[in-house]
Amino acid sequence: MTAEERRRRGRRPVNNLRVTAPFDGKVLDLSLLGMGVEASEDLTTGRSLRLLLRRGWRRLRIDGTVRWCSVVDYQRDGVGPVYAVYRAGIALEAPSPKAVQFLQG
């Protein structure tokens, strides 16, 4: 089994989870060990982050490390400037029981 197969096995897509600090982004998929995100800024590989996740009114702070980041698209809001869209993989630190409950639900 490849590393990608092991990683993907535990990941599940999510629809209503956002990162609001230290960057604004959308969580695309999630496991207890990591997540895939979409952001409008480059997330430096190896950078340690203290993330603020939001699901409706619920919030969670959790630490993670950017494992990879790349440009996946270029978009424009109306007639404004073109901006890059990035996708990144973030490895999460060992989650607390509270974090596990938040991430699973």
Rosetta constraint file for C-alpha pairs under 8 A:
AtomPair CA 1 CA 5 HARMONIC 6.11 0.50
AtomPair CA 1 CA 6 HARMONIC 6.73 0.50
AtomPair CA 2 CA 6 HARMONIC 6.38 0.50
AtomPair CA 3 CA 7 HARMONIC 6.14 0.50
AtomPair CA 4 CA 8 HARMONIC 6.02 0.50
AtomPair CA 5 CA 9 HARMONIC 6.04 0.50
AtomPair CA 6 CA 10 HARMONIC 7.35 0.50
AtomPair CA 7 CA 11 HARMONIC 6.79 0.50
AtomPair CA 8 CA 12 HARMONIC 7.97 0.50
AtomPair CA 10 CA 30 HARMONIC 7.95 0.50
AtomPair CA 10 CA 31 HARMONIC 5.60 0.50
AtomPair CA 10 CA 32 HARMONIC 7.93 0.50
AtomPair CA 11 CA 29 HARMONIC 6.01 0.50
AtomPair CA 11 CA 30 HARMONIC 5.01 0.50
AtomPair CA 11 CA 31 HARMONIC 4.63 0.50
AtomPair CA 11 CA 35 HARMONIC 7.56 0.50
AtomPair CA 12 CA 29 HARMONIC 5.24 0.50
AtomPair CA 12 CA 30 HARMONIC 5.40 0.50
AtomPair CA 12 CA 31 HARMONIC 6.57 0.50
AtomPair CA 13 CA 28 HARMONIC 5.86 0.50
AtomPair CA 13 CA 29 HARMONIC 4.14 0.50
AtomPair CA 13 CA 30 HARMONIC 6.41 0.50
AtomPair CA 14 CA 27 HARMONIC 6.81 0.50
AtomPair CA 14 CA 28 HARMONIC 5.75 0.50
AtomPair CA 14 CA 29 HARMONIC 5.41 0.50
AtomPair CA 14 CA 30 HARMONIC 6.92 0.50
AtomPair CA 15 CA 27 HARMONIC 7.67 0.50
AtomPair CA 15 CA 28 HARMONIC 7.15 0.50
AtomPair CA 16 CA 27 HARMONIC 7.99 0.50
AtomPair CA 16 CA 55 HARMONIC 5.98 0.50
AtomPair CA 16 CA 56 HARMONIC 7.54 0.50
AtomPair CA 17 CA 26 HARMONIC 6.51 0.50
AtomPair CA 17 CA 27 HARMONIC 5.60 0.50
AtomPair CA 17 CA 53 HARMONIC 6.85 0.50
AtomPair CA 17 CA 54 HARMONIC 5.77 0.50
AtomPair CA 17 CA 55 HARMONIC 4.88 0.50
AtomPair CA 17 CA 56 HARMONIC 7.89 0.50
AtomPair CA 18 CA 24 HARMONIC 7.48 0.50
AtomPair CA 18 CA 25 HARMONIC 5.84 0.50
AtomPair CA 18 CA 26 HARMONIC 4.62 0.50
AtomPair CA 18 CA 27 HARMONIC 5.50 0.50
AtomPair CA 18 CA 53 HARMONIC 5.62 0.50
AtomPair CA 18 CA 54 HARMONIC 5.26 0.50
AtomPair CA 18 CA 55 HARMONIC 6.65 0.50
AtomPair CA 19 CA 23 HARMONIC 6.76 0.50
AtomPair CA 19 CA 24 HARMONIC 5.52 0.50
AtomPair CA 19 CA 25 HARMONIC 5.02 0.50
AtomPair CA 19 CA 26 HARMONIC 6.03 0.50
AtomPair CA 19 CA 27 HARMONIC 6.76 0.50
AtomPair CA 19 CA 51 HARMONIC 6.74 0.50
AtomPair CA 19 CA 52 HARMONIC 5.73 0.50
AtomPair CA 19 CA 53 HARMONIC 4.60 0.50
AtomPair CA 19 CA 54 HARMONIC 6.35 0.50
AtomPair CA 20 CA 24 HARMONIC 4.55 0.50
AtomPair CA 20 CA 25 HARMONIC 6.54 0.50
AtomPair CA 20 CA 51 HARMONIC 7.54 0.50
AtomPair CA 20 CA 52 HARMONIC 5.63 0.50
AtomPair CA 20 CA 53 HARMONIC 6.26 0.50
AtomPair CA 20 CA 54 HARMONIC 7.09 0.50
AtomPair CA 21 CA 50 HARMONIC 7.60 0.50
AtomPair CA 21 CA 51 HARMONIC 5.55 0.50
AtomPair CA 21 CA 52 HARMONIC 5.05 0.50
AtomPair CA 21 CA 53 HARMONIC 7.63 0.50
AtomPair CA 22 CA 49 HARMONIC 7.25 0.50
AtomPair CA 22 CA 50 HARMONIC 7.08 0.50
AtomPair CA 22 CA 51 HARMONIC 6.25 0.50
AtomPair CA 22 CA 52 HARMONIC 7.32 0.50
AtomPair CA 23 CA 39 HARMONIC 7.41 0.50
AtomPair CA 23 CA 41 HARMONIC 7.66 0.50
AtomPair CA 24 CA 39 HARMONIC 6.41 0.50
AtomPair CA 24 CA 40 HARMONIC 7.50 0.50
AtomPair CA 25 CA 37 HARMONIC 6.56 0.50
AtomPair CA 25 CA 38 HARMONIC 5.49 0.50
AtomPair CA 25 CA 39 HARMONIC 4.47 0.50
AtomPair CA 25 CA 40 HARMONIC 7.13 0.50
AtomPair CA 26 CA 37 HARMONIC 5.58 0.50
AtomPair CA 26 CA 38 HARMONIC 5.23 0.50
AtomPair CA 26 CA 39 HARMONIC 6.67 0.50
AtomPair CA 27 CA 35 HARMONIC 6.93 0.50
AtomPair CA 27 CA 36 HARMONIC 6.03 0.50
AtomPair CA 27 CA 37 HARMONIC 4.45 0.50
AtomPair CA 27 CA 38 HARMONIC 6.50 0.50
AtomPair CA 28 CA 35 HARMONIC 7.34 0.50
AtomPair CA 28 CA 36 HARMONIC 5.37 0.50
AtomPair CA 28 CA 37 HARMONIC 5.29 0.50
AtomPair CA 28 CA 38 HARMONIC 6.86 0.50
AtomPair CA 29 CA 35 HARMONIC 5.49 0.50
AtomPair CA 29 CA 36 HARMONIC 5.16 0.50
AtomPair CA 29 CA 37 HARMONIC 7.24 0.50
AtomPair CA 30 CA 34 HARMONIC 6.02 0.50
AtomPair CA 30 CA 35 HARMONIC 4.28 0.50
AtomPair CA 30 CA 36 HARMONIC 6.50 0.50
AtomPair CA 30 CA 103 HARMONIC 7.73 0.50
AtomPair CA 31 CA 35 HARMONIC 6.14 0.50
AtomPair CA 31 CA 103 HARMONIC 7.57 0.50
AtomPair CA 32 CA 92 HARMONIC 7.34 0.50
AtomPair CA 32 CA 95 HARMONIC 7.11 0.50
AtomPair CA 32 CA 100 HARMONIC 6.77 0.50
AtomPair CA 32 CA 103 HARMONIC 6.92 0.50
AtomPair CA 33 CA 91 HARMONIC 5.93 0.50
AtomPair CA 33 CA 92 HARMONIC 5.13 0.50
AtomPair CA 33 CA 93 HARMONIC 7.10 0.50
AtomPair CA 33 CA 94 HARMONIC 7.23 0.50
AtomPair CA 34 CA 64 HARMONIC 8.00 0.50
AtomPair CA 34 CA 89 HARMONIC 7.16 0.50
AtomPair CA 34 CA 90 HARMONIC 5.45 0.50
AtomPair CA 34 CA 91 HARMONIC 4.26 0.50
AtomPair CA 34 CA 92 HARMONIC 4.90 0.50
AtomPair CA 35 CA 89 HARMONIC 5.84 0.50
AtomPair CA 35 CA 90 HARMONIC 5.38 0.50
AtomPair CA 35 CA 91 HARMONIC 6.69 0.50
AtomPair CA 35 CA 92 HARMONIC 7.57 0.50
AtomPair CA 36 CA 87 HARMONIC 7.03 0.50
AtomPair CA 36 CA 88 HARMONIC 5.70 0.50
AtomPair CA 36 CA 89 HARMONIC 4.64 0.50
AtomPair CA 36 CA 90 HARMONIC 6.37 0.50
AtomPair CA 37 CA 87 HARMONIC 5.61 0.50
AtomPair CA 37 CA 88 HARMONIC 5.37 0.50
AtomPair CA 37 CA 89 HARMONIC 6.50 0.50
AtomPair CA 37 CA 90 HARMONIC 7.68 0.50
AtomPair CA 38 CA 85 HARMONIC 6.96 0.50
AtomPair CA 38 CA 86 HARMONIC 5.59 0.50
AtomPair CA 38 CA 87 HARMONIC 4.54 0.50
AtomPair CA 38 CA 88 HARMONIC 6.55 0.50
AtomPair CA 39 CA 85 HARMONIC 6.03 0.50
AtomPair CA 39 CA 86 HARMONIC 5.20 0.50
AtomPair CA 39 CA 87 HARMONIC 6.37 0.50
AtomPair CA 39 CA 88 HARMONIC 7.90 0.50
AtomPair CA 40 CA 83 HARMONIC 7.32 0.50
AtomPair CA 40 CA 84 HARMONIC 6.15 0.50
AtomPair CA 40 CA 85 HARMONIC 4.97 0.50
AtomPair CA 40 CA 86 HARMONIC 5.95 0.50
AtomPair CA 41 CA 84 HARMONIC 7.33 0.50
AtomPair CA 41 CA 85 HARMONIC 7.15 0.50
AtomPair CA 41 CA 86 HARMONIC 6.48 0.50
AtomPair CA 42 CA 69 HARMONIC 6.92 0.50
AtomPair CA 42 CA 70 HARMONIC 7.51 0.50
AtomPair CA 42 CA 71 HARMONIC 7.93 0.50
AtomPair CA 42 CA 86 HARMONIC 6.35 0.50
AtomPair CA 43 CA 47 HARMONIC 7.42 0.50
AtomPair CA 43 CA 66 HARMONIC 6.87 0.50
AtomPair CA 43 CA 69 HARMONIC 6.05 0.50
AtomPair CA 43 CA 88 HARMONIC 7.14 0.50
AtomPair CA 44 CA 66 HARMONIC 6.73 0.50
AtomPair CA 44 CA 68 HARMONIC 7.72 0.50
AtomPair CA 44 CA 69 HARMONIC 6.96 0.50
AtomPair CA 45 CA 65 HARMONIC 7.85 0.50
AtomPair CA 45 CA 66 HARMONIC 5.03 0.50
AtomPair CA 45 CA 67 HARMONIC 5.38 0.50
AtomPair CA 45 CA 68 HARMONIC 5.22 0.50
AtomPair CA 45 CA 69 HARMONIC 6.43 0.50
AtomPair CA 46 CA 65 HARMONIC 5.97 0.50
AtomPair CA 46 CA 66 HARMONIC 5.20 0.50
AtomPair CA 46 CA 67 HARMONIC 5.93 0.50
AtomPair CA 46 CA 68 HARMONIC 7.86 0.50
AtomPair CA 47 CA 65 HARMONIC 5.61 0.50
AtomPair CA 47 CA 66 HARMONIC 5.46 0.50
AtomPair CA 48 CA 63 HARMONIC 7.37 0.50
AtomPair CA 48 CA 64 HARMONIC 5.89 0.50
AtomPair CA 48 CA 65 HARMONIC 4.48 0.50
AtomPair CA 48 CA 66 HARMONIC 6.64 0.50
AtomPair CA 49 CA 63 HARMONIC 5.68 0.50
AtomPair CA 49 CA 64 HARMONIC 5.26 0.50
AtomPair CA 49 CA 65 HARMONIC 5.92 0.50
AtomPair CA 49 CA 66 HARMONIC 7.64 0.50
AtomPair CA 50 CA 61 HARMONIC 6.67 0.50
AtomPair CA 50 CA 62 HARMONIC 5.80 0.50
AtomPair CA 50 CA 63 HARMONIC 4.51 0.50
AtomPair CA 50 CA 64 HARMONIC 6.51 0.50
AtomPair CA 51 CA 60 HARMONIC 7.93 0.50
AtomPair CA 51 CA 61 HARMONIC 5.48 0.50
AtomPair CA 51 CA 62 HARMONIC 5.29 0.50
AtomPair CA 51 CA 63 HARMONIC 5.90 0.50
AtomPair CA 51 CA 64 HARMONIC 7.15 0.50
AtomPair CA 52 CA 59 HARMONIC 6.81 0.50
AtomPair CA 52 CA 60 HARMONIC 5.67 0.50
AtomPair CA 52 CA 61 HARMONIC 4.61 0.50
AtomPair CA 52 CA 62 HARMONIC 6.69 0.50
AtomPair CA 53 CA 59 HARMONIC 5.58 0.50
AtomPair CA 53 CA 60 HARMONIC 5.14 0.50
AtomPair CA 53 CA 61 HARMONIC 6.36 0.50
AtomPair CA 53 CA 62 HARMONIC 7.81 0.50
AtomPair CA 54 CA 58 HARMONIC 5.73 0.50
AtomPair CA 54 CA 59 HARMONIC 4.58 0.50
AtomPair CA 54 CA 60 HARMONIC 6.61 0.50
AtomPair CA 55 CA 59 HARMONIC 6.47 0.50
AtomPair CA 60 CA 99 HARMONIC 6.89 0.50
AtomPair CA 60 CA 102 HARMONIC 7.35 0.50
AtomPair CA 62 CA 92 HARMONIC 7.35 0.50
AtomPair CA 62 CA 93 HARMONIC 7.35 0.50
AtomPair CA 62 CA 95 HARMONIC 7.36 0.50
AtomPair CA 62 CA 99 HARMONIC 7.55 0.50
AtomPair CA 63 CA 92 HARMONIC 6.03 0.50
AtomPair CA 63 CA 93 HARMONIC 5.58 0.50
AtomPair CA 64 CA 90 HARMONIC 6.07 0.50
AtomPair CA 64 CA 91 HARMONIC 5.33 0.50
AtomPair CA 64 CA 92 HARMONIC 4.18 0.50
AtomPair CA 64 CA 93 HARMONIC 5.46 0.50
AtomPair CA 65 CA 90 HARMONIC 5.41 0.50
AtomPair CA 65 CA 91 HARMONIC 5.24 0.50
AtomPair CA 65 CA 92 HARMONIC 6.57 0.50
AtomPair CA 65 CA 93 HARMONIC 7.95 0.50
AtomPair CA 66 CA 88 HARMONIC 7.02 0.50
AtomPair CA 66 CA 89 HARMONIC 6.02 0.50
AtomPair CA 66 CA 90 HARMONIC 4.46 0.50
AtomPair CA 66 CA 91 HARMONIC 6.42 0.50
AtomPair CA 67 CA 88 HARMONIC 7.39 0.50
AtomPair CA 67 CA 89 HARMONIC 5.49 0.50
AtomPair CA 67 CA 90 HARMONIC 5.57 0.50
AtomPair CA 67 CA 91 HARMONIC 6.52 0.50
AtomPair CA 68 CA 88 HARMONIC 5.43 0.50
AtomPair CA 68 CA 89 HARMONIC 5.38 0.50
AtomPair CA 68 CA 90 HARMONIC 7.42 0.50
AtomPair CA 69 CA 86 HARMONIC 6.65 0.50
AtomPair CA 69 CA 87 HARMONIC 5.66 0.50
AtomPair CA 69 CA 88 HARMONIC 4.11 0.50
AtomPair CA 69 CA 89 HARMONIC 6.60 0.50
AtomPair CA 70 CA 86 HARMONIC 5.44 0.50
AtomPair CA 70 CA 87 HARMONIC 5.65 0.50
AtomPair CA 70 CA 88 HARMONIC 6.52 0.50
AtomPair CA 71 CA 84 HARMONIC 6.41 0.50
AtomPair CA 71 CA 85 HARMONIC 5.73 0.50
AtomPair CA 71 CA 86 HARMONIC 4.36 0.50
AtomPair CA 71 CA 87 HARMONIC 6.42 0.50
AtomPair CA 72 CA 84 HARMONIC 7.67 0.50
AtomPair CA 72 CA 85 HARMONIC 5.85 0.50
AtomPair CA 72 CA 86 HARMONIC 5.59 0.50
AtomPair CA 72 CA 87 HARMONIC 6.45 0.50
AtomPair CA 73 CA 84 HARMONIC 5.98 0.50
AtomPair CA 73 CA 85 HARMONIC 5.11 0.50
AtomPair CA 73 CA 86 HARMONIC 7.19 0.50
AtomPair CA 74 CA 82 HARMONIC 6.43 0.50
AtomPair CA 74 CA 83 HARMONIC 5.56 0.50
AtomPair CA 74 CA 84 HARMONIC 4.51 0.50
AtomPair CA 74 CA 85 HARMONIC 5.78 0.50
AtomPair CA 75 CA 82 HARMONIC 5.44 0.50
AtomPair CA 75 CA 83 HARMONIC 5.50 0.50
AtomPair CA 75 CA 84 HARMONIC 6.45 0.50
AtomPair CA 75 CA 85 HARMONIC 7.16 0.50
AtomPair CA 76 CA 80 HARMONIC 6.10 0.50
AtomPair CA 76 CA 81 HARMONIC 5.96 0.50
AtomPair CA 76 CA 82 HARMONIC 4.53 0.50
AtomPair CA 76 CA 83 HARMONIC 6.29 0.50
AtomPair CA 77 CA 81 HARMONIC 7.26 0.50
AtomPair CA 77 CA 82 HARMONIC 7.51 0.50
AtomPair CA 95 CA 99 HARMONIC 5.39 0.50
AtomPair CA 95 CA 100 HARMONIC 6.00 0.50
AtomPair CA 96 CA 100 HARMONIC 6.20 0.50
AtomPair CA 97 CA 101 HARMONIC 6.32 0.50
AtomPair CA 98 CA 102 HARMONIC 6.31 0.50
AtomPair CA 99 CA 103 HARMONIC 5.96 0.50
AtomPair CA 100 CA 104 HARMONIC 6.04 0.50
AtomPair CA 101 CA 105 HARMONIC 6.18 0.50
